[in-house]
Amino acid sequence: MFIEGRKMVAAAEVEEIIKLPEGVSVDVDGLKVTIKGPKGALVREFKTKKEIHIDKKDGSIRVWARFPKRKTLAMIGTIRAHINNMIKGVTKGYKYTLRVHYRHFPMNVSVEGNKLVIKNFLGEKSNRYADITDNVKVEIKGKDTIVVTGIDKEKVGQTAANIEQATYAKNKDPRVFFDGIYIIEKGEGE
């Protein structure tokens, strides 16, 4: 948007161009984007306004709109960020590291199917479970480190959050009570 005196004049066309790195291919079908890379493929369909367009243009992706309003401009930036996350996922992947911390009752953690099983949290007889989303790998290293990896940033983050929330203790003072599983590091790399 350009400001001339007191009037606001909208730009005729706003576009964001995302360059594709070597070894990454893309297919665009309307608002459905498929990105393939060395680590796998991700598909996402953007449910947005009809005035936003996505197309493939010689080694890059173009997200654009004509005469956009403020919300449309924000949505163009959001779509660009999602596509950038997909490209990072298929080239480098995402990794979260969690730490198991306890003081008195030793916690045991294991993976069974698509669930992480937490045994003996606070001396409880019943087990606690955390869901592992599709296409996410959870490894237990040693007795106090959990590594969550995958190519979809949202699914990897959701799995790490599920694990952290499974050991949430109600009515405990967080300054004194440290038992639980906590995210200690997150970033790229699988």
C-alpha positions as CSV (number, residue, x, y, z in Angstrom):
1,M,0.0,0.0,0.0
2,F,1.3,3.4,-0.9
3,I,0.3,6.6,1.0
4,E,-0.2,9.8,-1.0
5,G,-1.0,12.6,1.3
6,R,-4.1,11.5,3.1
7,K,-5.4,9.0,0.6
8,M,-4.4,5.4,0.6
9,V,-3.8,3.9,-2.9
10,A,-3.7,0.1,-3.1
11,A,-1.0,-1.6,-5.1
12,A,-2.3,-3.2,-8.3
13,E,-0.7,-6.6,-7.7
14,V,1.2,-8.0,-4.8
15,E,3.3,-11.1,-5.1
16,E,5.7,-13.2,-3.0
17,I,8.2,-15.3,-4.9
18,I,9.7,-18.4,-3.2
19,K,12.8,-19.8,-4.9
20,L,13.2,-23.6,-4.8
21,P,16.5,-25.1,-3.8
22,E,18.4,-27.7,-5.8
23,G,16.7,-31.2,-5.7
24,V,13.2,-29.9,-4.7
25,S,10.3,-30.1,-7.1
26,V,6.8,-28.6,-6.8
27,D,3.3,-29.3,-8.2
28,V,0.6,-26.7,-8.0
29,D,-3.1,-27.4,-8.6
30,G,-5.1,-24.3,-7.7
31,L,-4.4,-23.8,-4.0
32,K,-3.0,-27.4,-3.5
33,V,0.8,-27.5,-3.3
34,T,2.9,-30.6,-3.4
35,I,6.6,-30.3,-2.6
36,K,9.0,-33.2,-3.1
37,G,12.5,-33.4,-1.8
38,P,15.2,-35.8,-0.7
39,K,13.5,-36.6,2.6
40,G,10.0,-37.1,1.2
41,A,6.9,-35.3,0.0
42,L,4.5,-32.9,1.7
43,V,1.0,-31.9,0.4
44,R,-1.0,-29.0,1.6
45,E,-4.2,-27.4,0.4
46,F,-4.7,-23.8,1.5
47,K,-8.3,-22.9,2.2
48,T,-8.3,-19.2,1.6
49,K,-10.0,-16.4,-0.3
50,K,-10.5,-16.9,-4.1
51,E,-8.5,-13.7,-4.8
52,I,-5.2,-15.4,-3.8
53,H,-3.4,-17.4,-6.5
54,I,-0.5,-19.8,-6.4
55,D,1.4,-20.8,-9.4
56,K,4.8,-22.4,-10.5
57,K,7.1,-20.2,-12.4
58,D,10.6,-21.4,-13.7
59,G,12.2,-22.8,-10.5
60,S,10.1,-20.8,-8.0
61,I,6.6,-20.5,-6.5
62,R,4.6,-17.3,-6.9
63,V,1.8,-16.4,-4.4
64,W,-0.1,-13.3,-5.6
65,A,-3.3,-11.3,-5.6
66,R,-4.6,-8.3,-7.4
67,F,-5.8,-5.2,-5.4
68,P,-5.3,-7.0,-2.0
69,K,-6.8,-5.7,1.2
70,R,-5.0,-5.9,4.5
71,K,-6.2,-9.4,5.4
72,T,-5.3,-10.7,2.0
73,L,-1.8,-9.3,2.3
74,A,-1.5,-11.1,5.7
75,M,-2.7,-14.4,4.2
76,I,-0.2,-14.1,1.4
77,G,2.6,-13.9,4.0
78,T,1.2,-16.8,5.9
79,I,1.0,-19.0,2.8
80,R,4.6,-18.0,2.0
81,A,5.7,-19.0,5.5
82,H,4.0,-22.4,5.3
83,I,5.6,-23.1,1.9
84,N,9.0,-22.2,3.3
85,N,8.5,-24.6,6.2
86,M,7.5,-27.3,3.7
87,I,10.7,-26.7,1.7
88,K,12.8,-26.9,4.9
89,G,11.1,-30.1,5.9
90,V,11.7,-32.0,2.7
91,T,15.4,-30.8,2.6
92,K,16.5,-30.8,6.2
93,G,13.7,-32.1,8.4
94,Y,12.7,-31.0,11.9
95,K,13.9,-32.2,15.3
96,Y,12.7,-31.7,18.9
97,T,14.6,-32.9,21.9
98,L,12.8,-33.5,25.2
99,R,14.2,-34.3,28.6
100,V,12.6,-36.6,31.2
101,H,13.1,-35.1,34.7
102,Y,12.1,-36.7,38.0
103,R,13.2,-36.4,41.6
104,H,11.8,-39.2,43.7
105,F,9.7,-41.6,41.5
106,P,11.8,-42.9,38.5
107,M,9.7,-42.4,35.3
108,N,9.9,-45.0,32.5
109,V,9.1,-44.1,28.9
110,S,8.5,-46.4,26.0
111,V,7.0,-46.3,22.5
112,E,4.1,-48.6,21.7
113,G,2.6,-48.2,18.3
114,N,1.5,-44.6,17.8
115,K,1.6,-43.8,21.6
116,L,4.3,-42.9,24.0
117,V,3.7,-44.7,27.3
118,I,4.8,-42.9,30.5
119,K,5.0,-45.3,33.5
120,N,5.3,-44.4,37.2
121,F,4.8,-40.6,36.9
122,L,4.6,-39.4,40.5
123,G,4.2,-43.0,41.6
124,E,0.9,-43.4,39.8
125,K,-0.3,-46.9,39.2
126,S,-2.0,-46.1,35.9
127,N,0.1,-45.2,32.8
128,R,-0.1,-41.9,31.0
129,Y,-0.2,-41.8,27.2
130,A,0.9,-39.2,24.6
131,D,-0.3,-39.5,20.9
132,I,2.3,-39.6,18.2
133,T,1.0,-38.1,14.9
134,D,1.4,-39.7,11.5
135,N,4.9,-39.8,9.8
136,V,6.7,-38.7,13.0
137,K,9.5,-40.7,14.5
138,V,10.0,-40.8,18.3
139,E,13.3,-42.3,19.7
140,I,14.2,-42.8,23.3
141,K,18.0,-42.2,23.9
142,G,19.3,-43.3,27.2
143,K,16.9,-43.0,30.1
144,D,16.2,-39.3,30.1
145,T,16.2,-38.1,26.4
146,I,13.4,-38.3,23.8
147,V,14.0,-37.2,20.2
148,V,11.1,-36.4,17.9
149,T,11.9,-36.1,14.2
150,G,9.9,-35.7,10.9
151,I,9.5,-33.6,7.8
152,D,6.2,-31.8,8.7
153,K,6.9,-29.0,11.2
154,E,3.3,-28.9,12.5
155,K,3.1,-32.6,13.2
156,V,6.6,-32.8,14.9
157,G,5.7,-29.8,17.1
158,Q,2.3,-31.3,17.9
159,T,3.8,-34.6,19.0
160,A,6.4,-32.9,21.2
161,A,3.6,-30.8,22.8
162,N,1.5,-34.0,23.3
163,I,4.4,-35.6,25.2
164,E,5.0,-32.5,27.3
165,Q,1.3,-32.1,28.2
166,A,1.0,-35.8,29.2
167,T,3.1,-35.1,32.3
168,Y,1.4,-31.9,33.3
169,A,0.7,-31.9,37.0
170,K,-2.3,-30.0,38.3
171,N,-2.2,-28.0,41.5
172,K,1.5,-28.1,41.8
173,D,3.8,-25.1,42.1
174,P,6.1,-25.0,39.0
175,R,8.8,-23.2,40.9
176,V,9.2,-26.2,43.3
177,F,7.8,-29.1,41.4
178,F,10.0,-30.2,38.4
179,D,8.9,-33.7,37.6
180,G,7.8,-34.1,33.9
181,I,9.0,-34.2,30.3
182,Y,10.1,-30.8,28.9
183,I,11.1,-29.6,25.4
184,I,14.8,-28.4,25.7
185,E,15.7,-27.9,22.1
186,K,14.0,-27.6,18.7
187,G,15.3,-26.9,15.3
188,E,16.2,-28.3,11.9
189,G,17.9,-31.5,11.1
190,E,16.8,-35.1,11.2
